[in-house]
Structure formats: C-alpha cells, structure tokens
Amino acid sequence: MPATVDELAAFDEIIDVRSPSEFAEDHIPGAINLPVLSDAERARVGTLYKQVSSFEAKKIGAALVARNIAQHLDTWFANKPKSYRPLVYCWRGGSRSGSLTHILQKIGFAAMQLDGGYKAYRRHVVAELARLPAQLTYRVVSGPTGSGKSRLLLALASEGAQVLDLEVLAAHRGSLLGALPGQAQPSQKIFESAIWSVLNGFDPARPVFVEAESKKIGALRVPEALITAMHASPCFRLDVPLAARVQLLTEDYAHFLHDPETINRQLGFLTTLRGSETIAAWQALATRQAWSELVTVLLEQHYDPAYLKSLSRNYTPSAADLAFHTEDLSASGMLLLARAILAAM
C-alpha cells in the first residue's frame, strides 16, 4: 500500500524524483531531489506524447528513466544499508516514482511510494494552512522598526520557546530595505510548505511566539488563517529608545552601508507616498553616507508613522497585552528579555 502524507515522519528519507525545476518550485520540506527525468528530458517526452504517441513517449521515457535510476543506484544508494526505508514521490504518484520504488523494493529496501504524489501533498498543505493556525495560541511580539523583534525571537527559541519566524522562512526582513543580500525569496508554495512544517511540529498546549507581520513579507503572502489568528492574539509590546533602534538598524543593515546606489533606488519607490522633496533629502544623506542621520529620519518620518497606523488597524491593544522596556539589544540583553517574558507568562 502507498504511504500517506500523515506518515512522512516514519521514513528515513523523502525522495522527490521530479525534475529540478519542479523541485525548485516546491517540495516536501527535507526532501532530496533525485530526478528520474531532467527538465530537458521531461520536455522531450512530453513533446513526443503530444505530437507522436503515448507509446513512443513511454518507450523513450523508460530508457531515460532507467539510465537516471542506474546513476542514482551507483551513487546515492550505493552505501545504503538494507534497513534503509525511503519514501518516493513524483507529481501524481505515477510512473516516475513508481519506477524507482519498484527497483528499490526489488533490491530489498523497504521503499514506499507517496499516495497521490506531490499533488496530494500540496492539497494537504493548503487544507492544513486553513485549519491548523486556529488550533494554536500565539503571543505576538510587536514594536516599532529596530526594536529587536527578530533578535528576541531567536533568544526565545534558544530558551526552548516555540517560535515561528516568518521573516526567516520568507528570506526577507519585511520592509522596503528588507531584501537579504545575495538571497532570493523562495516561491510562495515553498514559503507555505515551510510554515506548514513548522506549525505541524508545535505542541498546541504551548504558545507560539511570532512577530507582528503584515499580510505580505516582501513578495510573499502570509496565509490568511494565520494572519487572522495573529491579529486576534495578545501582544508583547517592546519599548526601545530611538538611539538603540538606530544602532541596531545600522548593524543589521550593514550590507547597505557600502551601497548608497541601492538605498537611493529603493527610496525612490517611496516618492509617491512621501513626495519628491523628502525623498531627495533622504537620498542626499545616503549619498553622503550619513547613516545614523538617515536611519533616524527614516524611523521618525516613515517607519514609525507606518507602524503606528498598522498597529492600530491590525493589532489593537487589549488587556492581555504586556509591555517590556529595554535599551540593551545585544544578544545577552535579548536573552535577559526573553527570560523576563517567559517568566511573566
């Protein structure tokens, strides 16, 4: 019998045999890619299927699949013990994953095929992201830009708390200058897979700490059920002096300090919102590399007003909220704050 998505944890390894481009768009978290058809080979077989016949396509496809599986047997599977138990999947749980599973079973491995393949997995993720967020309780870490929210989440995780760091999963810091240097954001589907994987591993009896995010982090959308649950949750509000916030941002955005052109290009996107005169003044500061002054005016004139507006709309104060003041945003300071927060619960 094929395995189901609920049985993923029972296997030593999850193998995605789809082409590299399919794997790159989305895959089961932790899966490895051992394609039985490359992108070019898959396109060739598909063209034969449409333009010639299914028989010719299958004949050519079988030869290609056999060669690729032989290569994987000579490399990836060469040193696997007899007790090795992999789960194999393709797009629909059809011939691609069936071919590798069959051969592995004939060798003597306890290999199994995922019932319904990636499509079944994707349906499961979509359904769970509509259901699972409401099954958990959240404590939302809020505070204006530069308050150390990401550092606090890291400290909370080190103390054993359950943490959902959406900005890490999205590979983006969630602001105009939030793109990470040299790192593209994942696809929307990979982002959702990562969120599902993290939420699925949480204990519903314990709270989940998450940063007060907007509906979008860079180009990626936070699942609707999750953002709704976050908006309805109590907040831990951070009160941090402006000077400490400026210092943190000049540290965390150090990769911009040698690239005024990039900053000025990004600031240009705010012209409609803030006006050309204001943007020109900010760009002049960037050109002069007056970083502390630039960060200060960006916080006072742009980020803080936007934060207060978003907070009043999405994370309205409640009696269950708690406020914490700190001036120490170092790793040790965040650790002390994390312990104080956990002790207050």
WOBELMO-V820186 format. One record per residue. RES is the residue in three letters. SS is DSSP state (H for helix, E for strand, C for the rest). PHI is phi in whole degrees, 0 to 359 (999 if undefined). Layout:
BEGIN
RES/SS/PHI
RES/SS/PHI
END
This chain:
BEGIN
MET/C/999
PRO/C/294
ALA/E/274
THR/C/251
VAL/H/299
ASP/H/293
GLU/H/257
LEU/H/304
ALA/H/290
ALA/H/279
PHE/C/250
ASP/C/290
GLU/E/202
ILE/E/248
ILE/E/246
ASP/E/261
VAL/C/264
ARG/C/289
SER/C/293
PRO/H/304
SER/H/291
GLU/H/296
PHE/H/297
ALA/H/294
GLU/H/291
ASP/C/185
HIS/C/198
ILE/C/297
PRO/C/306
GLY/C/90
ALA/C/290
ILE/E/253
ASN/E/256
LEU/C/238
PRO/C/295
VAL/C/266
LEU/C/221
SER/C/287
ASP/H/300
ALA/H/294
GLU/H/294
ARG/H/296
ALA/H/296
ARG/H/297
VAL/H/294
GLY/H/297
THR/H/295
LEU/H/300
TYR/H/299
LYS/H/280
GLN/H/261
VAL/C/244
SER/C/191
SER/H/295
PHE/H/297
GLU/H/296
ALA/H/297
LYS/H/292
LYS/H/295
ILE/H/292
GLY/H/299
ALA/H/297
ALA/H/295
LEU/H/294
VAL/H/299
ALA/H/299
ARG/H/295
ASN/H/293
ILE/H/296
ALA/H/301
GLN/H/296
HIS/H/296
LEU/H/296
ASP/H/285
THR/C/244
TRP/C/297
PHE/C/267
ALA/C/301
ASN/C/251
LYS/C/285
PRO/C/284
LYS/C/297
SER/C/283
TYR/C/302
ARG/C/229
PRO/E/266
LEU/E/251
VAL/E/244
TYR/E/216
CYS/C/228
TRP/C/292
ARG/C/236
GLY/C/76
GLY/C/256
SER/H/290
ARG/H/296
SER/H/287
GLY/H/297
SER/H/295
LEU/H/293
THR/H/300
HIS/H/301
ILE/H/293
LEU/H/298
GLN/H/294
LYS/H/295
ILE/H/293
GLY/C/126
PHE/C/283
ALA/C/274
ALA/C/281
MET/E/225
GLN/E/258
LEU/E/282
ASP/C/297
GLY/C/83
GLY/H/61
TYR/H/301
LYS/H/300
ALA/H/293
TYR/H/299
ARG/H/296
ARG/H/300
HIS/H/296
VAL/H/298
VAL/H/300
ALA/H/294
GLU/H/290
LEU/H/288
ALA/H/275
ARG/H/255
LEU/H/296
PRO/H/305
ALA/H/286
GLN/H/274
LEU/C/246
THR/C/252
TYR/E/234
ARG/E/237
VAL/E/269
VAL/E/273
SER/E/238
GLY/C/161
PRO/C/297
THR/C/308
GLY/C/91
SER/C/279
GLY/C/88
LYS/H/299
SER/H/294
ARG/H/296
LEU/H/294
LEU/H/301
LEU/H/297
ALA/H/293
LEU/H/298
ALA/H/297
SER/H/293
GLU/C/269
GLY/C/93
ALA/C/285
GLN/E/278
VAL/E/233
LEU/E/249
ASP/C/261
LEU/H/294
GLU/H/290
VAL/H/295
LEU/H/294
ALA/H/271
ALA/C/52
HIS/E/197
ARG/C/271
GLY/C/81
SER/C/229
LEU/C/304
LEU/C/257
GLY/C/276
ALA/E/297
LEU/C/276
PRO/C/297
GLY/C/71
GLN/C/227
ALA/C/281
GLN/C/289
PRO/C/289
SER/C/292
GLN/H/302
LYS/H/293
ILE/H/295
PHE/H/301
GLU/H/293
SER/H/299
ALA/H/295
ILE/H/298
TRP/H/302
SER/H/299
VAL/H/291
LEU/H/299
ASN/H/295
GLY/C/268
PHE/C/276
ASP/C/273
PRO/C/299
ALA/C/281
ARG/C/243
PRO/C/288
VAL/E/247
PHE/E/270
VAL/E/213
GLU/E/282
ALA/C/289
GLU/C/262
SER/C/277
LYS/C/291
LYS/E/235
ILE/E/242
GLY/C/65
ALA/C/267
LEU/E/258
ARG/E/262
VAL/C/284
PRO/C/308
GLU/H/302
ALA/H/296
LEU/H/288
ILE/H/295
THR/H/296
ALA/H/295
MET/H/296
HIS/H/297
ALA/C/267
SER/C/256
PRO/C/292
CYS/E/246
PHE/E/258
ARG/E/264
LEU/E/267
ASP/E/248
VAL/C/231
PRO/C/299
LEU/H/302
ALA/H/300
ALA/H/292
ARG/H/292
VAL/H/298
GLN/H/299
LEU/H/299
LEU/H/291
THR/H/292
GLU/H/282
ASP/H/288
TYR/C/249
ALA/H/300
HIS/H/295
PHE/H/273
LEU/C/295
HIS/C/254
ASP/C/219
PRO/H/302
GLU/H/298
THR/H/294
ILE/H/299
ASN/H/296
ARG/H/295
GLN/H/293
LEU/H/298
GLY/H/300
PHE/C/291
LEU/C/265
THR/H/302
THR/H/299
LEU/H/280
ARG/H/251
GLY/C/94
SER/H/294
GLU/H/293
THR/H/296
ILE/H/297
ALA/H/299
ALA/H/294
TRP/H/295
GLN/H/294
ALA/H/296
LEU/H/297
ALA/H/295
THR/H/297
ARG/C/280
GLN/C/59
ALA/C/273
TRP/H/294
SER/H/298
GLU/H/293
LEU/H/296
VAL/H/298
THR/H/299
VAL/H/289
LEU/H/296
LEU/H/294
GLU/H/290
GLN/H/261
HIS/H/236
TYR/H/292
ASP/H/294
PRO/H/300
ALA/H/294
TYR/H/296
LEU/H/297
LYS/H/294
SER/H/294
LEU/H/296
SER/H/294
ARG/H/275
ASN/H/249
TYR/C/231
THR/C/294
PRO/C/301
SER/C/222
ALA/C/295
ALA/C/276
ASP/C/291
LEU/E/231
ALA/E/247
PHE/E/226
HIS/E/258
THR/C/208
GLU/C/245
ASP/C/255
LEU/C/259
SER/C/287
ALA/H/301
SER/H/291
GLY/H/294
MET/H/293
LEU/H/294
LEU/H/297
LEU/H/295
ALA/H/300
ARG/H/294
ALA/H/294
ILE/H/295
LEU/H/295
ALA/H/289
ALA/C/279
MET/C/274
END
